[in-house]
Amino acid sequence: MYELYILSLLMRGPMHGYLIAKIISDIIGPFAKVSHGSFYPLLARMEAEELIAAPGGATPTSGRRQRIYRITEAGRRRFHQLMMDTASSPGEYQKLFWAKMLSLDLLTPEDRQYLFDHYLAYCQSHVFYLDRELATLAGQAAATLSDTANAAMSALAAEIIRHHRSQWQFELEQVRQWRERVVPAIAGTTQSAENDGEHVAMAGGRMTNR
């Protein structure tokens, strides 16, 4: 995810390494912070892969010498690849989606719509899953009414699941509102993934309506 943040910031223009680290820390804080022990080796790797460059080396800044990085054409291609990747790290995709929102304006309207529609389906799948789990727990509780300990545990588990469900439902509603504001109307677009009751299928790595 740090690679995406770095490329996203450099898509806006050249920037000092320490400023990149500070902005990322501000975004992911307050408890998570960029570790310089991993951040600067990442910059070095990205420079070796020619995704970024520091032309002219270091420059004086406040008595210190700081390197100014810029993105390369290869870095721009990598940026777009990372932005449109919805298959990697599905368990962490909620964080990745909001990291992508930092640079949503750099994408085409079609790409923006794809990312929103995919994430809406991702959120909805969590809501559906948690609904099924609640139904399963309710059935188990009904079958073990005489077992006080199991009934208490089932009730606690149900409360936790309802809590998670409410969070995903809120996320779903918020992203629907974002999509309405950010994604312009695209000619020929039919039902989109946020419509209630819509079934979403993955086909060829893209979201398609059944």
Secondary structure, DSSP 8 states (H G I E B T S, - for coil): -HHHHHHHHHTT--EEHHHHHHHHHHHHTTT----HHHHHHHHHHHHHTTSEE-TT-EEEETTEEEEEEEE-HHHHHHHHHHHH--SS-GGGHHHHHHHHGGGGGGS-HHHHHHHHHHHHHHHHHHHHHHHHHHHHHHHHHHHTTT-HHHHHHHHHHHHHHHHHHHHHHHHHHHHHHHHHHHS---TT--S-TTSTT--EEEETTEEEE-
